[in-house]
Amino acid sequence: MPIATKRIVLESGKKDDLIDTLSERVPSFRLGGEETWLIEQRYLIDGKLFDDTQIERTSHHLDNSKRPLAVNKQRRGWYLTPNPIHSLVRRFISATVVILLVVLGYLFVEPVLSSFGIPGIGTGTVRIGPLDYPMLAVIIVPLLFLPLALRVGANLADLVQQKKFIKSSPKIPVIEILGQPSAGNPLKLKIKLSEIRDDWHDIQVTWRVGSLSPARDEVFSSLGHAVSNQPPPGLTTELPHHWEVGLDDGTGGGEEAPMEHHKVKGGLFLRPMRIMEFGGRSELKDGEIILTPPKLNWPGTVSSPIIRIHWELIVSIQRKKGGPLLWVLPLAVRHPKRSSIIEMPPTNDGRTESDSV
């Protein structure tokens, strides 16, 4: 697929002065490569790529840009876990498709097998009403419609769960971040839950970093496409925005999350990032909690329209019924002092039901 790029002139002047200026800016970084996912921020001097890996920065730089709408509306507050049937149905569909292809292949070669005297299996007909149907079709077709029925039932169960949660949502946790978080360093914090319910148990705290999808209009502009024209490869046509313009970016095709209650602006299901990695995990306790950083060399928070590196804290509360309850808090994380390079960033399908927090 084509790579969307954007070039911004930061400063003009002599080369030595520009190099000194770079020591006060965010280090360059690259996640992936042109053969996989690619997210990259680099510097050019006189139109040529400048390697700033040897620049020694005296402090960790923090990006103070305004957070994207998707962070404020879809990655902050309380979130529920989708019904586990959604994940089971996806695996069931994969198995059903394999069975369907095998059956079609068998029906294709069955006449050849019959010519050699090999009797066919399931090639007879079954009369239902006034019509005759192939026996294998009577067996296979219900398997194709069963996932649809299961998804409808799971969506109804999710809507009931959301409605109950809206009527009695828990109180907001009190979280104190100790010091300014920095990429590559442990996160120190204190958490106090103002309310602990009887069906809560095994409360854990973790944090993660990943890349959010770029702004849709920014991708169109970078690739020279008008927003009203056919989308470039990798993007679907624009979906109706259920809450606010900008939340549906055209990368999920309507499959990111199960059916959500219309009263919650942004939804009650947390969407995983397509590229992401978890840091350390700890049980909730009184006093200071220390979470180890992700193992890979990630940059800090970036909130530009085309590149969005996002860090967040997650409090996961196991419940007797309804699956885990999540409290999510975005984090402003400073960049490391040197360039960040990740050759093979961890990826996933981006569907809510496949996210394991």
C-alpha positions as CSV (number, residue, x, y, z in Angstrom):
1,M,0.0,0.0,0.0
2,P,1.2,3.6,-0.5
3,I,3.0,5.3,2.3
4,A,1.4,8.5,3.5
5,T,4.1,11.2,4.2
6,K,4.1,14.8,5.4
7,R,7.0,17.2,5.3
8,I,7.2,20.3,7.6
9,V,9.8,23.0,7.6
10,L,10.9,23.5,11.2
11,E,13.7,26.0,10.8
12,S,16.1,27.5,8.3
13,G,19.7,28.5,8.9
14,K,23.3,27.2,8.8
15,K,23.8,23.4,9.2
16,D,25.7,23.7,12.5
17,D,22.9,25.8,13.9
18,L,20.3,23.3,12.7
19,I,22.1,20.4,14.4
20,D,22.2,22.4,17.6
21,T,18.4,23.0,17.3
22,L,17.8,19.2,16.8
23,S,19.3,18.6,20.2
24,E,16.3,20.4,21.7
25,R,13.7,18.5,19.7
26,V,12.1,15.0,19.8
27,P,14.6,12.3,18.6
28,S,13.8,10.6,15.4
29,F,12.1,7.2,15.5
30,R,11.0,4.3,13.3
31,L,8.6,1.5,14.0
32,G,8.7,-1.3,11.5
33,G,9.8,-1.0,7.8
34,E,8.5,-0.7,4.3
35,E,7.8,-4.5,4.1
36,T,5.6,-4.4,7.2
37,W,4.0,-1.6,9.2
38,L,5.9,1.6,9.0
39,I,5.6,4.6,11.3
40,E,8.6,7.0,11.1
41,Q,9.6,10.5,12.0
42,R,12.9,11.7,10.7
43,Y,14.8,14.9,10.0
44,L,16.1,16.2,6.7
45,I,18.7,18.9,6.2
46,D,19.0,20.3,2.7
47,G,16.6,17.6,1.5
48,K,18.9,14.8,2.7
49,L,18.2,12.4,5.6
50,F,20.1,13.4,8.7
51,D,21.1,10.7,11.2
52,D,20.5,12.2,14.7
53,T,21.3,9.0,16.6
54,Q,24.6,10.4,17.8
55,I,23.1,13.6,19.2
56,E,23.3,13.6,23.0
57,R,20.2,15.4,24.4
58,T,20.5,16.8,27.8
59,S,16.8,16.2,28.8
60,H,13.8,14.2,27.9
61,H,11.4,16.1,25.5
62,L,7.7,16.1,26.1
63,D,5.2,16.6,23.3
64,N,2.6,19.1,24.5
65,S,0.4,18.9,21.4
66,K,-3.4,18.6,21.8
67,R,-4.6,15.1,22.2
68,P,-6.6,13.6,19.3
69,L,-10.3,13.4,19.6
70,A,-10.2,9.6,19.7
71,V,-8.1,9.7,22.9
72,N,-10.4,12.0,24.7
73,K,-13.6,10.2,23.6
74,Q,-12.6,6.6,23.3
75,R,-9.6,6.0,25.6
76,R,-10.5,7.6,28.9
77,G,-12.8,6.4,31.7
78,W,-14.6,3.2,32.4
79,Y,-14.8,0.4,29.8
80,L,-16.5,-3.0,29.7
81,T,-15.4,-6.3,28.1
82,P,-17.4,-7.6,25.1
83,N,-19.2,-10.9,25.5
84,P,-16.8,-13.8,24.9
85,I,-19.1,-15.3,22.3
86,H,-17.8,-12.7,19.8
87,S,-14.3,-14.2,19.9
88,L,-15.7,-17.7,19.8
89,V,-17.8,-16.9,16.7
90,R,-14.8,-15.5,14.8
91,R,-12.9,-18.8,15.4
92,F,-16.1,-20.7,14.5
93,I,-16.4,-18.8,11.2
94,S,-12.8,-19.7,10.2
95,A,-13.5,-23.4,10.8
96,T,-16.8,-23.2,8.9
97,V,-15.2,-21.6,5.8
98,V,-12.6,-24.3,5.7
99,I,-15.3,-27.0,5.9
100,L,-17.2,-25.2,3.1
101,L,-14.2,-25.1,0.8
102,V,-13.5,-28.7,1.4
103,V,-17.1,-29.6,0.6
104,L,-17.1,-27.5,-2.6
105,G,-13.8,-29.1,-3.7
106,Y,-15.2,-32.6,-3.0
107,L,-18.4,-31.9,-5.1
108,F,-16.1,-30.7,-7.9
109,V,-14.1,-33.9,-8.1
110,E,-16.9,-36.3,-7.2
111,P,-18.0,-37.0,-10.8
112,V,-14.4,-38.0,-11.6
113,L,-14.3,-40.3,-8.5
114,S,-17.6,-41.8,-9.6
115,S,-16.2,-42.6,-13.1
116,F,-13.6,-44.8,-11.3
117,G,-16.3,-46.6,-9.4
118,I,-15.7,-44.8,-6.1
119,P,-19.2,-44.2,-4.5
120,G,-20.0,-40.6,-3.5
121,I,-20.7,-39.5,0.0
122,G,-23.5,-37.1,0.7
123,T,-24.3,-36.4,-2.9
124,G,-27.9,-37.6,-2.6
125,T,-30.8,-35.2,-2.3
126,V,-33.2,-34.4,0.6
127,R,-36.7,-33.3,-0.1
128,I,-37.9,-30.3,1.9
129,G,-41.4,-29.3,0.9
130,P,-41.7,-29.4,-2.9
131,L,-38.0,-29.1,-3.7
132,D,-35.0,-31.4,-3.5
133,Y,-31.7,-30.1,-1.9
134,P,-28.2,-31.6,-2.0
135,M,-27.6,-33.5,1.2
136,L,-24.3,-31.8,1.9
137,A,-26.0,-28.4,1.5
138,V,-28.6,-29.3,4.2
139,I,-25.7,-30.0,6.6
140,I,-23.4,-27.1,5.7
141,V,-25.8,-24.2,5.2
142,P,-27.0,-24.1,8.9
143,L,-23.3,-23.8,9.9
144,L,-23.1,-20.6,7.9
145,F,-26.1,-19.0,9.5
146,L,-25.3,-20.1,13.1
147,P,-22.6,-17.5,13.6
148,L,-25.1,-14.7,12.6
149,A,-27.5,-15.9,15.2
150,L,-24.8,-16.1,17.9
151,R,-23.6,-12.6,17.1
152,V,-27.1,-11.2,17.4
153,G,-27.5,-12.9,20.8
154,A,-24.1,-11.6,22.0
155,N,-24.9,-8.1,20.9
156,L,-28.2,-8.2,22.8
157,A,-26.3,-9.4,25.9
158,D,-23.8,-6.6,25.5
159,L,-26.5,-4.0,25.3
160,V,-28.1,-5.3,28.4
161,Q,-24.7,-5.2,30.2
162,Q,-24.1,-1.6,29.1
163,K,-27.6,-0.5,30.2
164,K,-27.0,-1.9,33.7
165,F,-23.6,-0.3,33.9
166,I,-24.9,3.2,32.9
167,K,-27.4,3.0,35.7
168,S,-24.8,2.3,38.4
169,S,-21.3,3.2,37.2
170,P,-18.6,3.0,39.8
171,K,-16.9,6.1,41.3
172,I,-13.7,7.4,39.5
173,P,-10.4,6.1,41.0
174,V,-8.0,8.6,42.4
175,I,-4.6,8.2,40.6
176,E,-1.4,10.1,41.3
177,I,1.4,9.8,38.8
178,L,4.7,10.2,40.7
179,G,7.1,12.3,38.6
180,Q,7.0,12.8,34.8
181,P,6.7,9.4,32.9
182,S,9.5,8.8,30.4
183,A,9.8,6.1,27.7
184,G,12.1,3.3,28.7
185,N,11.8,4.1,32.4
186,P,9.5,2.6,35.1
187,L,6.2,4.3,35.9
188,K,5.6,5.2,39.5
189,L,2.1,5.9,40.8
190,K,-0.4,5.6,43.6
191,I,-4.0,4.5,43.2
192,K,-6.9,4.7,45.5
193,L,-10.3,3.2,44.6
194,S,-13.1,5.3,46.1
195,E,-15.4,2.3,45.8
196,I,-14.8,-1.5,45.8
197,R,-17.9,-3.6,45.1
198,D,-18.6,-7.1,46.5
199,D,-18.2,-8.8,43.1
200,W,-14.8,-7.3,42.4
201,H,-11.6,-9.3,42.9
202,D,-8.1,-9.6,41.5
203,I,-7.5,-5.9,40.7
204,Q,-4.4,-5.3,38.6
205,V,-2.6,-2.3,37.1
206,T,-0.7,-2.2,33.9
207,W,0.3,0.3,31.1
208,R,0.8,0.0,27.4
209,V,2.0,2.0,24.4
210,G,0.9,1.8,20.8
211,S,0.1,3.7,17.6
212,L,-3.4,5.1,16.9
213,S,-4.7,5.5,13.4
214,P,-3.9,8.8,11.7
215,A,-6.5,11.4,11.0
216,R,-8.5,10.4,7.9
217,D,-8.3,13.8,6.2
218,E,-4.6,13.9,6.8
219,V,-4.0,10.6,5.0
220,F,-6.2,11.7,2.1
221,S,-4.2,14.9,1.8
222,S,-0.8,13.2,2.0
223,L,-1.7,10.8,-0.8
224,G,-3.3,13.4,-3.0
225,H,-6.9,12.1,-2.7
226,A,-10.0,14.3,-2.2
227,V,-12.0,13.2,0.8
228,S,-15.1,12.9,-1.5
229,N,-13.3,10.5,-3.9
230,Q,-12.6,6.8,-3.6
231,P,-10.5,6.0,-0.6
232,P,-6.9,5.0,-1.1
233,P,-5.9,1.4,-0.5
234,G,-6.2,0.4,3.2
235,L,-9.2,2.7,4.0
236,T,-12.9,1.9,3.7
237,T,-15.5,4.4,2.7
238,E,-16.4,6.8,5.5
239,L,-18.9,5.3,8.0
240,P,-21.7,7.4,9.6
241,H,-20.3,9.0,12.7
242,H,-22.3,7.8,15.6
243,W,-21.1,10.4,18.1
244,E,-18.8,13.0,16.6
245,V,-17.0,13.5,13.3
246,G,-13.5,12.0,13.4
247,L,-14.1,8.9,15.6
248,D,-14.7,6.6,12.6
249,D,-11.4,6.8,10.6
250,G,-12.3,4.2,8.0
251,T,-9.8,1.6,9.0
252,G,-12.1,-0.8,10.9
253,G,-14.9,-1.3,8.4
254,G,-17.5,-1.3,11.2
255,E,-15.9,-4.4,12.8
256,E,-13.9,-2.8,15.6
257,A,-16.4,-3.2,18.4
258,P,-19.7,-4.9,19.1
259,M,-23.0,-3.0,19.2
260,E,-22.6,0.0,21.6
261,H,-25.2,2.0,23.6
262,H,-26.0,5.3,22.0
263,K,-26.0,7.2,25.3
264,V,-22.3,6.9,25.9
265,K,-20.3,9.3,23.6
266,G,-17.5,7.2,22.3
267,G,-18.7,3.8,23.4
268,L,-18.1,1.5,26.4
269,F,-15.7,-0.9,24.7
270,L,-12.0,-0.2,24.5
271,R,-10.5,-0.6,21.1
272,P,-7.0,-2.1,21.1
273,M,-4.3,-0.3,19.1
274,R,-3.1,-2.1,15.9
275,I,0.5,-1.8,17.0
276,M,1.0,-2.0,20.8
277,E,3.0,-3.5,23.7
278,F,2.3,-3.8,27.4
279,G,4.6,-2.8,30.1
280,G,4.8,-4.3,33.6
281,R,1.8,-5.4,35.6
282,S,1.1,-5.2,39.4
283,E,-1.6,-6.0,41.9
284,L,-3.4,-3.0,43.3
285,K,-1.9,-2.1,46.7
286,D,-1.5,0.8,49.1
287,G,1.5,3.0,48.7
288,E,3.7,3.3,45.6
289,I,3.3,1.0,42.6
290,I,6.1,0.6,40.2
291,L,5.5,-0.7,36.6
292,T,8.4,-1.8,34.4
293,P,8.5,-0.2,30.9
294,P,7.7,-2.1,27.7
295,K,10.6,-4.2,26.5
296,L,10.9,-2.5,23.1
297,N,12.5,0.9,22.5
298,W,9.4,3.1,22.1
299,P,9.2,6.8,21.6
300,G,7.2,9.0,23.9
301,T,3.8,10.5,23.3
302,V,3.2,12.0,19.8
303,S,-0.1,13.7,19.0
304,S,0.3,14.9,15.4
305,P,-2.4,14.4,12.8
306,I,-0.5,11.7,10.9
307,I,1.5,10.0,13.7
308,R,-0.1,9.2,17.0
309,I,2.0,7.4,19.6
310,H,-0.3,6.8,22.6
311,W,0.5,5.7,26.2
312,E,-2.2,4.7,28.7
313,L,-2.6,3.3,32.2
314,I,-5.2,0.5,32.7
315,V,-6.7,-0.7,35.9
316,S,-8.3,-4.1,35.3
317,I,-10.9,-5.3,37.7
318,Q,-12.0,-8.9,37.5
319,R,-15.8,-9.4,38.3
320,K,-17.9,-12.5,39.0
321,K,-20.2,-11.7,36.1
322,G,-19.8,-9.6,33.0
323,G,-16.0,-9.9,32.4
324,P,-13.3,-7.5,33.5
325,L,-14.0,-3.9,34.1
326,L,-11.4,-1.4,32.9
327,W,-10.4,2.1,34.0
328,V,-8.2,3.8,31.4
329,L,-6.2,7.0,31.8
330,P,-4.1,8.5,29.0
331,L,-0.5,9.3,29.9
332,A,1.8,12.1,28.7
333,V,5.2,10.3,28.4
334,R,8.5,12.0,27.6
335,H,10.7,10.8,24.8
336,P,14.0,9.0,25.4
337,K,17.2,11.0,24.8
338,R,18.2,9.0,21.7
339,S,16.4,7.7,18.6
340,S,14.0,4.8,18.9
341,I,14.0,2.0,16.4
342,I,11.7,-1.1,16.5
343,E,12.3,-3.5,13.6
344,M,9.2,-5.7,14.1
345,P,6.5,-4.0,16.2
346,P,3.9,-6.3,17.7
347,T,0.6,-6.1,15.8
348,N,-3.0,-7.4,16.3
349,D,-6.3,-7.3,14.4
350,G,-7.6,-4.3,16.2
351,R,-10.9,-5.9,17.2
352,T,-12.2,-5.2,20.7
353,E,-13.0,-8.8,21.5
354,S,-9.5,-9.9,20.8
355,D,-7.9,-7.5,23.3
356,S,-6.6,-9.2,26.4
357,V,-5.9,-6.7,29.1
